[in-house]
Amino acid sequence: MLSKSFAIGKMEYIYAALLLHKLNQPITEDNVKKVISSAGATPDEIRVKALVSALGEINIDEALKNATALPTVAAAPAAAAPAGQAGESAKPKEEEAKEEEKKEEQALEGLSSLFG
């Protein structure tokens, strides 16, 4: 059986940071450790340091806004176009949405690479 320190996954650190952000608390190593510990797990010092360091350069509000805006942007052109013109008018907007998504994926690669 795995101990609690091994049972905790990578996303829990992100969840801890999001919870702190939502509660207008600073995302510090101590605060992230407290959230992870409160959930009944043992925080990994290296992951905590990497998370806090990576998030220091990210505007969380903007990242959340962009992450939640993508599905509506991609769906809007197909819904707004008349039946006969859906293929013509939706194509450029779909390409724009794909480019936007690619840019965001590249921006988040740095953070995800920290957590394997």
N, CA, C and O of each residue as an XYZ file, in Angstrom:
464
protein
N       0.841     -1.192      0.000
C       0.000      0.000      0.000
C       0.881      1.249      0.000
O       1.876      1.317      0.722
N       0.512      2.216     -0.803
C       1.277      3.461     -0.904
C       0.944      4.381      0.256
O      -0.189      4.415      0.735
N       1.938      5.118      0.695
C       1.683      6.101      1.746
C       0.965      7.307      1.146
O       0.891      7.460     -0.073
N       0.449      8.143      2.010
C      -0.277      9.328      1.542
C       0.615     10.253      0.736
O       0.133     10.926     -0.175
N       1.895     10.303      1.044
C       2.787     11.196      0.304
C       2.926     10.759     -1.147
O       3.154     11.598     -2.019
N       2.793      9.467     -1.427
C       2.860      8.992     -2.801
C       1.495      9.012     -3.468
O       1.405      9.045     -4.695
N       0.451      8.993     -2.686
C      -0.894      8.938     -3.246
C      -1.322     10.271     -3.847
O      -2.186     10.309     -4.723
N      -0.732     11.344     -3.388
C      -1.135     12.654     -3.903
C      -0.618     12.829     -5.327
O       0.550     12.564     -5.610
N      -1.485     13.271     -6.203
C      -1.128     13.460     -7.604
C      -0.583     14.847     -7.871
O      -0.410     15.652     -6.956
N      -0.320     15.109     -9.121
C       0.263     16.388     -9.523
C      -0.760     17.518     -9.516
O      -0.426     18.657     -9.189
N      -1.973     17.215     -9.866
C      -2.982     18.270     -9.995
C      -3.388     18.863     -8.654
O      -3.874     19.993     -8.606
N      -3.201     18.131     -7.574
C      -3.587     18.649     -6.269
C      -2.830     19.931     -5.927
O      -3.348     20.790     -5.213
N      -1.623     20.055     -6.429
C      -0.850     21.267     -6.181
C      -1.478     22.451     -6.924
O      -1.545     23.565     -6.404
N      -1.927     22.188     -8.131
C      -2.616     23.228     -8.898
C      -3.931     23.592     -8.216
O      -4.280     24.768     -8.114
N      -4.655     22.582     -7.753
C      -5.915     22.841     -7.049
C      -5.674     23.685     -5.797
O      -6.444     24.597     -5.496
N      -4.612     23.376     -5.079
C      -4.289     24.145     -3.875
C      -4.039     25.615     -4.240
O      -4.526     26.520     -3.562
N      -3.285     25.836     -5.304
C      -3.002     27.202     -5.746
C      -4.288     27.903     -6.186
O      -4.491     29.075     -5.867
N      -5.149     27.202     -6.908
C      -6.410     27.802     -7.342
C      -7.304     28.136     -6.153
O      -7.971     29.171     -6.145
N      -7.317     27.266     -5.157
C      -8.111     27.533     -3.960
C      -7.585     28.770     -3.237
O      -8.361     29.639     -2.839
N      -6.287     28.845     -3.071
C      -5.698     30.028     -2.440
C      -6.020     31.291     -3.232
O      -6.354     32.327     -2.657
N      -5.917     31.195     -4.544
C      -6.229     32.355     -5.400
C      -7.689     32.775     -5.235
O      -7.990     33.961     -5.099
N      -8.580     31.805     -5.249
C     -10.016     32.085     -5.115
C     -10.333     32.774     -3.786
O     -11.226     33.617     -3.704
N      -9.584     32.396     -2.750
C      -9.807     32.966     -1.425
C      -8.975     34.224     -1.169
O      -8.899     34.711     -0.041
N      -8.346     34.748     -2.242
C      -7.518     35.956     -2.162
C      -6.388     35.824     -1.144
O      -6.030     36.785     -0.463
N      -5.842     34.629     -1.057
C      -4.698     34.376     -0.193
C      -3.444     34.311     -1.056
O      -3.513     33.871     -2.204
N      -2.303     34.739     -0.530
C      -1.076     34.664     -1.324
C      -0.677     33.208     -1.576
O      -0.819     32.348     -0.706
N      -0.180     32.957     -2.773
C       0.251     31.604     -3.125
C       1.727     31.499     -2.768
O       2.616     31.757     -3.580
N       1.947     31.111     -1.526
C       3.298     30.959     -1.009
C       3.537     29.481     -0.723
O       2.599     28.685     -0.677
N       4.808     29.125     -0.531
C       5.134     27.736     -0.220
C       4.412     27.283      1.048
O       3.853     26.187      1.088
N       4.424     28.114      2.070
C       3.773     27.746      3.330
C       2.273     27.536      3.148
O       1.714     26.571      3.669
N       1.623     28.430      2.415
C       0.176     28.291      2.213
C      -0.175     27.047      1.401
O      -1.142     26.355      1.717
N       0.600     26.761      0.361
C       0.340     25.563     -0.442
C       0.541     24.312      0.416
O      -0.253     23.374      0.346
N       1.589     24.301      1.213
C       1.839     23.158      2.107
C       0.683     22.962      3.080
O       0.274     21.833      3.349
N       0.157     24.069      3.606
C      -0.956     23.978      4.556
C      -2.195     23.374      3.893
O      -2.881     22.541      4.486
N      -2.474     23.798      2.666
C      -3.653     23.270      1.961
C      -3.480     21.775      1.701
O      -4.403     20.996      1.943
N      -2.320     21.371      1.217
C      -2.061     19.957      0.932
C      -2.136     19.138      2.221
O      -2.734     18.062      2.246
N      -1.529     19.652      3.282
C      -1.563     18.945      4.571
C      -2.983     18.844      5.111
O      -3.366     17.819      5.675
N      -3.759     19.906      4.939
C      -5.148     19.897      5.408
C      -5.986     18.854      4.691
O      -6.980     18.362      5.224
N      -5.574     18.526      3.481
C      -6.292     17.508      2.714
C      -5.870     16.097      3.130
O      -6.410     15.109      2.632
N      -4.900     16.011      4.048
C      -4.507     14.709      4.567
C      -3.323     14.083      3.858
O      -3.085     12.884      4.000
N      -2.573     14.871      3.095
C      -1.413     14.345      2.371
C      -0.152     15.066      2.832
O      -0.211     16.126      3.455
N       0.968     14.474      2.514
C       2.255     15.094      2.829
C       2.759     15.808      1.579
O       2.986     15.172      0.550
N       2.934     17.127      1.662
C       3.385     17.869      0.470
C       4.828     17.539      0.099
O       5.668     17.295      0.965
N       5.090     17.536     -1.182
C       6.430     17.319     -1.725
C       7.084     18.689     -1.861
O       6.615     19.533     -2.624
N       8.160     18.905     -1.125
C       8.838     20.203     -1.096
C       9.229     20.688     -2.488
O       9.064     21.865     -2.809
N       9.740     19.792     -3.303
C      10.199     20.165     -4.645
C       9.038     20.636     -5.510
O       9.140     21.647     -6.206
N       7.940     19.900     -5.463
C       6.767     20.301     -6.260
C       6.201     21.630     -5.781
O       5.788     22.459     -6.592
N       6.180     21.835     -4.477
C       5.666     23.086     -3.932
C       6.522     24.252     -4.407
O       5.993     25.267     -4.861
N       7.837     24.113     -4.307
C       8.746     25.180     -4.744
C       8.588     25.454     -6.245
O       8.556     26.609     -6.672
N       8.492     24.389     -7.033
C       8.342     24.553     -8.483
C       7.031     25.251     -8.826
O       6.997     26.128     -9.690
N       5.963     24.866     -8.156
C       4.656     25.475     -8.408
C       4.667     26.958     -8.081
O       4.253     27.779     -8.900
N       5.133     27.302     -6.901
C       5.141     28.703     -6.475
C       6.027     29.531     -7.405
O       5.684     30.659     -7.758
N       7.149     28.971     -7.792
C       8.051     29.666     -8.705
C       7.398     29.895    -10.067
O       7.473     30.992    -10.621
N       6.764     28.864    -10.598
C       6.127     28.963    -11.915
C       4.948     29.932    -11.895
O       4.751     30.693    -12.843
N       4.174     29.905    -10.832
C       2.998     30.772    -10.759
C       3.359     32.222    -10.494
O       2.527     33.109    -10.681
N       4.574     32.473    -10.066
C       5.006     33.847     -9.836
C       5.008     34.679    -11.101
O       4.928     35.906    -11.037
N       5.098     34.029    -12.249
C       5.148     34.723    -13.535
C       3.833     34.648    -14.311
O       3.755     35.122    -15.444
N       2.808     34.059    -13.712
C       1.543     33.845    -14.420
C       0.441     34.690    -13.795
O       0.302     34.747    -12.573
N      -0.338     35.345    -14.649
C      -1.528     36.057    -14.207
C      -2.657     35.030    -14.189
O      -3.206     34.690    -15.237
N      -2.997     34.544    -13.022
C      -3.963     33.457    -12.890
C      -5.333     33.868    -13.413
O      -6.003     33.074    -14.073
N      -5.756     35.088    -13.130
C      -7.062     35.546    -13.626
C      -7.116     35.494    -15.151
O      -8.109     35.047    -15.725
N      -6.059     35.947    -15.800
C      -6.011     35.943    -17.267
C      -5.977     34.514    -17.804
O      -6.647     34.205    -18.790
N      -5.205     33.648    -17.164
C      -5.127     32.249    -17.598
C      -6.479     31.564    -17.468
O      -6.874     30.804    -18.352
N      -7.184     31.820    -16.392
C      -8.518     31.228    -16.208
C      -9.502     31.782    -17.226
O     -10.330     31.050    -17.768
N      -9.407     33.077    -17.478
C     -10.297     33.705    -18.459
C     -10.094     33.086    -19.839
O     -11.059     32.763    -20.530
N      -8.838     32.926    -20.233
C      -8.531     32.332    -21.530
C      -8.925     30.864    -21.592
O      -9.390     30.388    -22.628
N      -8.745     30.156    -20.510
C      -9.081     28.727    -20.490
C     -10.578     28.515    -20.601
O     -11.009     27.560    -21.246
N     -11.377     29.367    -20.000
C     -12.824     29.195    -20.055
C     -13.416     29.810    -21.311
O     -14.536     29.460    -21.683
N     -12.707     30.714    -21.978
C     -13.235     31.376    -23.167
C     -13.081     30.521    -24.421
O     -13.860     30.681    -25.361
N     -12.124     29.638    -24.464
C     -11.853     28.871    -25.674
C     -13.035     28.047    -26.192
O     -13.334     28.132    -27.383
N     -13.715     27.261    -25.370
C     -14.816     26.465    -25.912
C     -15.925     27.310    -26.532
O     -16.510     26.902    -27.536
N     -16.225     28.459    -25.971
C     -17.288     29.286    -26.529
C     -16.852     29.940    -27.834
O     -17.671     30.128    -28.734
N     -15.578     30.288    -27.948
C     -15.066     30.887    -29.184
C     -15.117     29.866    -30.311
O     -15.509     30.203    -31.429
N     -14.734     28.642    -30.041
C     -14.714     27.598    -31.064
C     -16.128     27.217    -31.501
O     -16.335     26.888    -32.669
N     -17.093     27.253    -30.605
C     -18.448     26.843    -30.924
C     -19.251     27.967    -31.574
O     -20.180     27.683    -32.330
N     -18.932     29.206    -31.312
C     -19.717     30.336    -31.791
C     -19.796     30.441    -33.312
O     -20.896     30.674    -33.814
N     -18.719     30.289    -34.086
C     -18.835     30.455    -35.528
C     -19.782     29.458    -36.179
O     -20.542     29.838    -37.070
N     -19.763     28.236    -35.779
C     -20.635     27.226    -36.370
C     -22.095     27.510    -36.041
O     -22.968     27.301    -36.884
N     -22.367     27.971    -34.858
C     -23.745     28.252    -34.456
C     -24.267     29.522    -35.118
O     -25.457     29.604    -35.421
N     -23.416     30.505    -35.347
C     -23.847     31.791    -35.884
C     -24.007     31.782    -37.397
O     -24.772     32.591    -37.923
N     -23.327     30.915    -38.111
C     -23.358     30.909    -39.570
C     -24.622     30.242    -40.093
O     -25.078     29.249    -39.526
N     -25.201     30.785    -41.188
C     -26.341     30.120    -41.824
C     -25.915     28.747    -42.352
O     -24.730     28.497    -42.572
N     -26.878     27.877    -42.550
C     -26.591     26.490    -42.924
C     -25.744     26.377    -44.185
O     -24.841     25.542    -44.230
N     -25.998     27.177    -45.200
C     -25.260     27.083    -46.457
C     -23.863     27.672    -46.391
O     -23.010     27.322    -47.206
N     -23.611     28.562    -45.436
C     -22.334     29.259    -45.372
C     -21.458     28.786    -44.220
O     -20.399     29.371    -43.990
N     -21.849     27.774    -43.505
C     -21.112     27.343    -42.319
C     -19.675     26.983    -42.646
O     -18.772     27.347    -41.892
N     -19.433     26.283    -43.741
C     -18.084     25.868    -44.092
C     -17.193     27.026    -44.489
O     -16.004     27.029    -44.169
N     -17.754     28.024    -45.190
C     -16.949     29.138    -45.680
C     -16.597     30.131    -44.578
O     -15.426     30.469    -44.407
N     -17.585     30.600    -43.831
C     -17.323     31.651    -42.855
C     -16.717     31.116    -41.565
O     -16.033     31.859    -40.861
N     -16.943     29.871    -41.241
C     -16.442     29.315    -39.989
C     -14.967     28.941    -40.079
O     -14.278     28.916    -39.059
N     -14.475     28.652    -41.266
C     -13.111     28.171    -41.407
C     -12.065     29.153    -40.879
O     -11.217     28.734    -40.091
N     -12.071     30.428    -41.263
C     -11.056     31.335    -40.726
C     -11.135     31.480    -39.202
O     -10.104     31.551    -38.533
N     -12.330     31.522    -38.664
C     -12.478     31.655    -37.217
C     -12.032     30.382    -36.513
O     -11.478     30.447    -35.415
N     -12.263     29.238    -37.120
C     -11.793     27.984    -36.538
C     -10.270     27.953    -36.519
O      -9.661     27.484    -35.558
N      -9.660     28.460    -37.594
C      -8.198     28.513    -37.650
C      -7.659     29.449    -36.579
O      -6.651     29.150    -35.939
N      -8.331     30.585    -36.383
C      -7.925     31.518    -35.340
C      -8.026     30.869    -33.968
O      -7.133     31.033    -33.136
N      -9.098     30.137    -33.726
C      -9.283     29.463    -32.447
C      -8.206     28.409    -32.233
O      -7.706     28.246    -31.121
N      -7.847     27.689    -33.301
C      -6.796     26.677    -33.191
C      -5.449     27.328    -32.891
O      -4.670     26.816    -32.087
N      -5.182     28.458    -33.541
C      -3.929     29.179    -33.288
C      -3.884     29.680    -31.848
O      -2.853     29.588    -31.182
N      -5.000     30.205    -31.380
C      -5.084     30.699    -30.009
C      -4.861     29.557    -29.017
O      -4.153     29.708    -28.021
N      -5.473     28.426    -29.308
C      -5.323     27.259    -28.434
C      -3.869     26.782    -28.425
O      -3.335     26.416    -27.378
N      -3.237     26.791    -29.594
C      -1.837     26.366    -29.694
C      -0.942     27.287    -28.868
O      -0.035     26.820    -28.180
N      -1.195     28.602    -28.937
C      -0.412     29.562    -28.163
C      -0.556     29.308    -26.662
O       0.424     29.355    -25.920
N      -1.782     29.041    -26.227
C      -2.015     28.796    -24.811
C      -1.356     27.496    -24.365
O      -0.806     27.420    -23.266
N      -1.412     26.473    -25.218
C      -0.763     25.210    -24.884
C       0.735     25.414    -24.718
O       1.344     24.859    -23.803
N       1.328     26.211    -25.605
C       2.763     26.479    -25.510
C       3.082     27.252    -24.232
O       4.105     27.001    -23.594
N       2.225     28.175    -23.863
C       2.454     28.959    -22.653
C       2.370     28.092    -21.404
O       3.098     28.313    -20.436
N       1.479     27.105    -21.430
C       1.304     26.241    -20.266
C       2.284     25.074    -20.247
O       2.385     24.372    -19.240
N       3.017     24.852    -21.356
C       3.984     23.766    -21.406
C       5.027     23.891    -20.312
O       5.404     22.898    -19.690
N       5.491     25.102    -20.079
C       6.502     25.317    -19.061
C       6.026     24.851    -17.687
O       6.775     24.210    -16.950
N       4.786     25.174    -17.349
C       4.236     24.768    -16.061
C       4.044     23.261    -16.002
O       4.379     22.630    -14.999
N       3.512     22.685    -17.060
C       3.263     21.239    -17.034
C       4.562     20.438    -17.035
O       4.607     19.336    -16.489
N       5.621     20.979    -17.643
C       6.888     20.260    -17.654
C       7.488     20.166    -16.264
O       8.268     19.256    -15.982
N       7.131     21.098    -15.398
C       7.620     21.045    -14.018
C       7.073     19.840    -13.255
O       7.693     19.350    -12.311
N       5.910     19.376    -13.682
C       5.248     18.294    -12.972
C       5.255     16.986    -13.744
O       4.530     16.055    -13.393
N       6.053     16.905    -14.774
C       6.251     15.668    -15.526
C       5.088     15.324    -16.318
O       5.092     14.307    -17.012
